[in-house]
Each structure stands twice: as C-alpha cells, then as structure tokens.
Amino acid sequence: MQATQGKVVIEEIKAGSYGVFFGDSAYKKLRYYLDTHGYSKVFIAVDENTQSLCLPYFLYRTELSNCEIIPIQSGEENKTLGGCIQIWHALTRLRADRKSALLNLGGGMLTDIAGFAATTFKRGIDFIHIPTTLLGMVDASIGGKTGLNLGVLKNQIGAFSNPSMVLIDPRYLQTLPEREYRSGLAEMIKYGLGLDEALYRELQAYPQFTTERRDNLIWRCAKLKTRIVNEDFREEGLRKALNLGHSIGHAIEALFLKRRERLLHGEAIAVGLIAEAYLSYKLNYLEKGELIQIRDFIRRIYPGVNFEKKDFQSIKSQLKHDKKNLRDARNFSLIRGIGHCELDVHIPEAFIDEALRYYQGG
C-alpha cells in the first residue's frame, strides 16, 4: 500500500457514545485509546484478504505488537451463526476476558459478524471497527448494527451495539478490486437519492474522482450516516431512510445466496435502487424523467443482474422477511423527489412484479 491520500478536513464525528476518526490522526487516537483503557488483551479480526493486504500496514501505523490475530472466512455466505461460533471459540482458546478488546479490520461482512461476536461474548467486550472497503467506510461500520444471516435471510439475527471507535483510512481502498469498490458506491448513491440531492449530483461524476474528492465524499457520507443514527438509533423513524433500495436489494441478494452464485451486496442494492425508483414513480413520488435518469446512471456503473420471471415469486417470498414489515404489510422506503425519502410505504404485490420487470427492461 502506498502512503498517499487526498487532503480532507480531519475532525471527529460524534456518533452517540463513540467517535469516528478519519485519516492519519485516527491512528494516534486509536493508540491513545488502547493505552488508556488498560485492556487485558487486544485481538484483531481479519479475513484472508485483509490479513495479507491490510494487516501489515495497520500494525505498522499503530505499532501494536502484543496482540492476537483471529482469522475469519470472507464472503456473505460465512456471516452465519457457525462463523460466529468460530470467533467465540477463538476468543475462548486465546483466553479473552471481559476486559479484552476486539479490533475488526475488514469490510461490512466482517464488522457485522465480529461486532456481534464481541457484543455477545461474556455478555459483551469492547470492539473497534477499522473498515477496509468503501461499503464499510460509508455505511456498515457506523451506526451500531451487528448481525448474522439466517440461512439466506439477511441480518435476521443481530443486536444494536456501538463500537468504542471507528477508524477510517481511505488508503485501504488501494487493496480493493474495482468490483468491490463499485459495490460500496451503491450505498453512497442511496444516501444521495434518499437524503442529499447535491451529494447525488456529485456522484454522477464517477469514475472521474480525484483522491481528494473521493475522500471528501466518504467523509460526507459518514457524517450523514452519523447524523441520522444520532437522531434515530433504533430505526423507529428517520433511520428507515437508510434502507432505500434494500428491501428488493436484500431479496435479490438472498436469491443469489440460495443459488450459491456470487453477487456483491452493492450490486444487489443497485437492482433494488432501480426497482424501488420505479415504485416511487408508480406512486407519483418521482417524475418519469427522474426515474429514467436514475436507471441510466446506475446501469452505467453496474452490469445487469440476471434473474428470470420464474424467480419473482422467490424474491417476493424473501420480502416477507424484511425487517421493516409490520403486521404482514410490506413497508418500503421510497424516493419522494431526489434527495428526499418517504417512509413506511405499503406496496401491493402487483407493483413489485412491475418493478422487477422494469429492471429487466420489460
């Protein structure tokens, strides 16, 4: 990894009880935090990618030496109770106690499962997130959600539990394949469509981002996420806006998990954003020209995801398990004009078929 980074204003974002720190100063904050909290042991959770590509740089920047490494298998298919049990066993074998800390160096899958493992181990030990993917930096590491998949059902098991700190260093993005980078971009597009029109317009310049511009966009998304979470930690109102694109997106992701075909989270969310933009148009929340512009922008970035009409029923069945649903009503977060979101919208089943056909171009 090269030590180059665009200029960005460095400050702490206060996210409830913890801070989100960005760039070089974040390592000093992390080291000071570890030195002053008197942890009995420090563990670092990694997957096979971050262990080889990110861990050496992280240890160099933090000068940590007396710590234990806990490897986790990457991939959404491993974000299960079985994977969590492996982390608990590793912590037990390495004699972790309630004064231990777990540092989670990886993407959204790793921070989800390792955060949940820390939350439940000996009724809770401290954990710190160091996201290494764009998706992790702008979304998964912030907000206190931890979780596991139940079979192909996304995040059905989990808990709200805040990390002690989040450290964001965009240098880790140098280790990402372009496909993984684009996956995280879908979450940024979600923020723009549902919450910040100016952000959405800036994202349309992709891929012509300077490093400085990219870093500032990441910082803006992190600030936006923390503001929403600070107002509505348990997702009883405004935080539901962050689920834009995720109802249908998670159902698509579950379909591919069932098939054991590789589809990244952001690629599934891109499908959901187009399909749910269609639902917004169907309910007169969006003009037709806005719908077409959203569709064309997203399709410019993401290759088409192939599913057939015979898959519609399976996708709709997955929607029944969406966490926003209440009393069997399908609750969606939709776009009410670019930059604004309408919450708890009930959608008839026939409209969902239409939205899926629209994505397919029919």
Secondary structure, 3 states (H helix, E strand, C coil): CCCCCCCCCCCCEEECCEEEEECHHHHHHHHHHHHHHCCCCEEEEEEHHHHHHCHHHHHHHHCCCCCEEEEECCCHHHCCHHHHHHHHHHHHHCCCCCCCEEEEEECHHHHHHHHHHHHHHHHCCEEEEEECCHHHHHHHCCCCEEEEEECCEEEEEEEECCCCEEEECHHHHHHCCHHHHHHHHHHHHHHHHHHCHHHHHHHCCCCCCCHHHHHHHHHHHHHHHHHHHHHCCCCCCHHHHHHCCHHHHHHHHHHHHHHCCCCCHHHHHHHHHHHHHHHHHHCCCCCHHHHHHHHHHHHHHCCCCCCCHHHHHHHHHHHCCCCCCECCECEEEEECCCCCEEEEEECCHHHHHHHHHHHHCC
